[in-house]
Amino acid sequence: NVLGIDFQKVTFLSFSALGLMLLGSVILFLLGRIKLMQIAVKENKLIAVSCENELREFKRNAVEREVKLSRELQTERNKLIELKESLKIKKLL
């Protein structure tokens, strides 16, 4: 007698075994899904680290290019100032 329902012993054991097998199957399925999710998370972490490194390198290169262009611009400005000064001196002579 289970929950007020009469069962034969064999029927009760069969339902119990079926329930345990179903529960075990669900647990195995969930463990498999968890394993797949862990693999996906590891791959995503590797991709994120790779992207982060690529971005860091891009920023470093951008700063280097900016500094180089800034120096070249200043050099050209200095040349322009020198040219203007030399023209002033020639006009005065």
N, C-alpha and C positions, 0 to 999 in steps of 0.2 A: 504494500500500500504506500504510494508516493503521492503526496498532495491530494489525498482523498481518492486517487484513482488506483484501481487494482491492476497489477501487472503480474505476469508470470515471471519467474526468476530469469529465464532465458531472454525474454523480451526486454526486461529491464537492463540486463547486462549488455544486450545488443545495442540498445539506445545509448547506454553509458559509453560503450566502446566507440560507437559512431560519433558521439559528442566529443570525446577525447581526441579522436582522429581529426575531426573538423577543427577543433581548437589548435591541435598541433600543426595542421596545415596552414591555418591562419597565422600562427606564430612564425612558421618557416617562411611564408610569403612576406610577412612584415620584416623579418630579418634580412631577406634578400633585397627588399626595397631600401632598407637602411644602408646596406652595403653599397648598392648602386648610387645612393645619394652621397655617401662618403667619397666615392670615386669621383663623382661630378664636382663635389666641393673642392677636392684636391686639385682637379684640373682647372677649376675656376680660380683658385688661389695662384696657381702657376701662371695663368694668363694675366691675372691682376699684377703680379710681381713683374712680369715681363713688360707689361704696359707702363708700369710705374718707372721701371728702369729706362725704357725708351723715352718717356716724357722727361725724365731727369737729364738724360743725355741731350735731348732736343733743346731744353732750356739752357744747358751749359753752352751748347754750340751757338744758340741765339745770342747769349750774352757775349761770347767771344766775337761773333760777327758785329754786334753793336759796338763793342769797344774798338774793334778794328776800323769800322766806318767812322766812328767818332774821331779817332786819331787822324784818319785820312782827311776828314773834313777840316780839322784844325790845321793840318799841314797846308791844305789849299787856302784856308783863310790867311794863314801866315804869309804864304806866297803872294796873295792878293794885296795884303798890307805892304809888303816889301815892294811890290810893283808900283803901287800908288805912291809910296815914298820916293821911289826912284824917279817917277814921272814928275813929282813936285820939284825934286832937286834939278832935273833937266830944264823945267820951265823957269826956274829961278836963274839959271845960268844963261 
